[in-house]
Amino acid sequence: MTALSAAPATRRAPRAGRGPRLRRRLAPYVFVLPFVAVFAAFSVYPLFFTARLSFTDWRGTGAATWVGWDNYTYLLTNPAFWASLGNSAVLWLLIVPVQMVLGILVAVLLNNAKLKLRGLYRVAFIVPFVTPLVAVAQIWVVLFDQRYGAVNAFLGLFGLPDTGWLTTSAWAKPTLALLFLWKTTGFIVIILLSGLQSINASIYEAADLDGASKTRQLWSITVPLLRRTIGFAVVLQTLAVFQMFAEPFVVTQGGPYNSTTTAGYYLYNHITRADLGTGAANSFLLVVLVMALSLLFVRLLRAKD
């Protein structure tokens, strides 16, 4: 028998388990696919659509007319746009600093292990946050009504005159700020409380041994170690204040004399006039502003680190 007639060449057996390995590799992508699809449909696509819309003149029907930078030029040269940003800035000054101070003090009190019924107090502080905003705003309208409101009725017991809390430019912003503080301070307290609970208790024990007072511990230990948490809370509330819409819409309708027309409410006015192109440009300018403020806060935190 010749060499050619030797034992036939053996065929390589197919690899076993190739299908299961492929399925294991694809499984994570399959699980993530629904989220990616929803995110692309309801976040990515609207973002690009709004970006394109901001360069057009479109009233909701018919073809959109390309106008380039005209919408942005109109807004940046419109005093009403800057007035709305100014109103939001004033509300920020009335709300955020006060809210951070109150939030830290209340969080420190609720973090005290000797405080009884701590769980009840925490629930009480979070209840306003989960209460529907429109309902709270309607209550505010009733409480601060100039003629029949409970606030003026109470002040009248001390001989004080009726005050137009919602009808005068001097008091409309503080009244809205008070509404925002009552509604959202509990949420900030919970955020700061979670940061407090991450601080090692041995640091306070060492401070007690050194004779540091509670006030000294607050400003030298608690506040510095809560810096990142405070910065996170400030960024959240900055976003909320510059997006504020429901409060002025229900309570003051942007008045009196546009003194409570916030950046969010001014954006809504474009939508009601079907000026969707200008509204889209307005929204992008707000995004840029809020992003710039957020980056500023982050840079300040990193600089102090």
N, C-alpha and C positions, 0 to 999 in steps of 0.2 A: 504493500500500500504506500503510495507516494505521500509527500508532505501536504500536497493539495487536498488529498482526501482525508486529512487528519480531522480531528474533532471539530465540528462546526463552531463558528464564532458565536459566543453568547451575547444576547441582546441585554442592554442595560435596562434594568427594571425601572418603571416610572417611579418618581418620588412620591412617597406616601405622605399625606398630611399637608400638602401644599394648599388645598382649599381651606382647611381650618385656620392655617396661619394667615392667609389673606383676609379671612373674615375677622380675625382678631385685630389685624392692622386697620381695617376699615371701620370697626365697631365704634371707636371714639368719634370719628368724623360723622358717622350716622347719627349718633346721639346728639352731637352739637348742631347738626344740620337744621332742625326745626327752629332753634334760637337764631341761627344765622339768617335763615329765610325771613323770619318775622322782623328781625332787626334791620335787614336790608329793605324790606317792604315798607316799614313804618318809621324808620329813622334815616337810613342812608338816602333812599330815593327822595323823601320829602326835603331833605337838606339840599340836595343838588337841584331839585325842582325850585325851591325857594331862592337859591342863589341865582339861577337863571331868571326867575321871575323878577328879581330886584332890579334887573336891567331893562325891564319892559314896562309898557303901559297897558295894563289889562284890567278890565272891569268885571271879570268873571264869566263873560260870554264873548263869543267871537274870537278872532285871532288877536294874539298879543303883538303889540307894536314895539320894536326894539328902539330904546331911547338912550342906551349907553349909561353914562354916569349921571344923567339928569335927576334921577330920584335921589341919589346921594347928595348932589349939589343943592337940590331943593331943601332937603332936611338940614344940612349943615349951615345953610344960610337963613333958616327959618327960626325966628325968635321963640315961637311956641315949642319947638323941639328942645331948645336949650332950657326953656322955662320948666318943661316937664322933668328934665334931668336935674335941674336945680331943686325942684320940689322933692324928688326922690333922695337927693343928697341931704337935704334938711331933715327928712324923715329918718335917714340913716343915722344922722347925728343925734336925733332924739331917741332912737331905739337901741342901736347896737351897743354903744358904751354903757348905757343904763342896764341893758339886759345882761351884759357880761358881768358887771359888778353884782347885780342881784343874783345871777346864776351861781357865781362862785360862793357868795355868802350862804345861799340856801343849800347848795350842794354840800358845803362844809357842815352845816347843821344836820342835814339828813344823814351824813356819813358818821355822825357821832354814835358810837356803840351804846352809849348810856341813854340815848333818846328812846322813849317808849313809843310804840305804835308807828315805827318808822315806815313799815309797809303801807299803812293807811295814808300817811302823809305823801308818800311817793305817788300813790294812786290819785290822790286829790290834786296834785300838781299836774299830772298828765291828762286829767279829764278835760280841761279847756282845749288842749291841743287836738283831741280826737272829736270834739264837738264840731258839727258842721259849721263852716265859716259863715255861710249865709244866715243861719239862725242866730249866730252870735252878733252879726252885723245888724240884724233887725232889732235885737234886744238893745243894742247900742243906740239905735235911732230913737227908740222909746225912752230909754233912760236919759238921754241928753237933749230931748226936745225942749225948746225954749219955753213954751207955755205950759206943757203938761208933763214934762219929764220929772223923774224922781230926784235927779241930782239937783235941779233948781228948787224943787220943793223942799229938799233937805237944807239947802243953803238959805232958803227963805226963813227957816226957823231962827236963824241968827241975824236976820235983818239984812241979808245981802241981796242985791238986785238980781233979777233974772239975767242970765248970760246966754248969748247966742253961740253955744258950743259948736254947732254945725253950720251956722249961717254967717259967721264972721271969719275973715281971713286970719285974724290973730289966734283964734282958738281951734280952727278946723284941723290944722296939722297936729297939734298936741292931742286932740281927741282921737284922731286916727292912730297916732303913735301909741296911745294908751290901749286902744283896742288890740293892736298888734302885740304889745307887750303882754297883755293878759292872755292872749290866745297862744303864744308860742314860747313864753319863758319856761314853762314846765318842760318842754322838749329840750331846751338848752340845759336845764338843770339835770336831766337824765344823762345827757352827753357828758357834762362835767363830772357828774357823780361816777360814771364809769371810769373816767380818767383818774379820779381820786382813789378809787379802789385798786388801781394798779400801782399806787405808790407804796413802797415798802414801809411797813409800820415801824421798823427798827430805826428809821431816820428820825421819826418823831420822838421815839424813846431816847435816842442820843441827844436830841435837842432839849428834852425835859431834864436830862442829867446835867446838861450845861447851863440850865436855868433860863432858857429862852421862854418868853411869854407866848401865849397863844397868838397874839397879834404879830409878834416877830416870826413865829413859825409860818403864819399865813403868808406873809410877804416875802420871806426868805426861803421857804421850802415849797409850800403848796403852789403859789403862783408860778415860780420858775419851772417846776416840774409839770405844771399843767399847760405850759406854753403852746405845745403842739395841739393839744385838745382845744384850747381857747382859739388858736388860729383856725382850726377846722370849723369851729362854731361860728367864727366871724365870717368866714367864706360862705357858709351856708346861709347866714342871715343877710349877707350882702346880696346874694342871689335872690333871696325872697323879697327883700325890700325893693330892688329895682324891677322885679317882676310883679309887684303889688298891683292887683286889679280889682278883685272882688270887694275889698274894703271901700275904696272910693266910689266904686260903681253902685253899691247898695246904700252907703251911708250919706255921701255928699254929691254923687254924680259929677265929681270933678270940681265942684264949686266950693265956696263962692269965688267968683271971678277967676276960675281956673287955678285957685291956690292949692287944690289937692289933686290936680291932674298929674298923676305920676307917669313915669316912662311907660309902664305897662298899660295904663289907661289911655295915654296918647296914641299908642300903637293900636288899641281897640278902635279909636275914632277913625283910623284909615279903613279898617275892615267894614265899619258901618256905612261908610261912603263908597264902598266897593272900589276903593283905590288900592287894589291888591299889590301893585308893583311898588308903590311907596311904602306900603305896610311891610312888604318883604325886605326892602332896604332898611327900614327902621329896625326890624328885628335883628338884622345882621349887625347894625351899628351897636345895638344893645349887647349882642354876643361879644363883640370885640371889646366893649367897655368892661363888661363883667369879667372876661378873661384877663384883661390887663390888671384889674383890681385884684383878682385872685392870684395872679403871678406876683404882684407886688407884695401881698401878704406872705406868700411862700418864700420869696427872697428875704424878707425881713426876718422870718423865722430861721432860715438857714444862716443868715448873717450873725444872729445871736448865738447860734450853736457853736 
